[in-house]
Every structure is written in structure tokens, then in C-alpha cells.
Amino acid sequence: MSTKLFLQYPKCSTCKKAAKWLKDNSISVDSRDISVDNPTKEELAGWIKLSGLPISKFFNTSGKIYKEQNLKEKVKSASNEELIEILVSSGMVVKRPLIVSDKYVLVGFDEDEWSEQLK
């Protein structure tokens, strides 16, 4: 995968800011709306491994579903397999935006981190 995948939710203000940053920096990506094209179990498992981050970093902790289902407690005690099942249940549970390449995964929009990896 030489092209980077940009997973985002078009109505998310942080995703809009990230998309503008990508455009302003002439970084081409394949864009994917996470609310209609959910990551698969295989994708998420691979991305989590590649990122080197704990699985908890992939949860949208400010989202409605996260709060309604009290996922904060589940994330502390559930197995990775159970957590991946929760993440694939709805793209809205997944933290966004995400940039996925064959070498790294960026979770959330951190301009400094994105500059370092993408420029």
C-alpha cells in the first residue's frame, strides 16, 4: 500500500481540520468515510499491531456510543478480541481521523506528528 488511507467522518470538525491540513500540504490520500465503510476485524487488528499503540487509543472516547455503552469500563477489562468486536460494530466507536500506510498508523490528528510522518 503506497497510497495512504485517510479514515474520517465528514461531519467531524477534527477530521475536517485534518483534511484541510492534508490538502494544504499537498499530501494525497485515499479517503474513506468511517461511518459508512467500517474497518474490518482484519484491518483493525493489523492497524493496532502496526501502530504499536494500546487498543484503547483506537476508541473514540468522546463519542455518544462510547458514553452510552460505558465502554470506558469495558476497555479496562475486555480482551483484545472483544474490543475489536466492539470497534467493528460501528465506525463511530473508532477514534478518527486515522492515517494508515504500510509503515505506520496515525490515530487522531496531531499536526506535529503528522508533519513528522507525512512530509
Secondary structure, DSSP 8 states (H G I E B T S, - for coil): --SEEEEE-TT-HHHHHHHHHHHHTT--EEEEETTTS---HHHHHHHHHHHTS-GGGGB-TTSHHHHHTTHHHHHHHS-HHHHHHHHHH-GGGB-S-EEE-SS-EEES--HHHHHHHH-
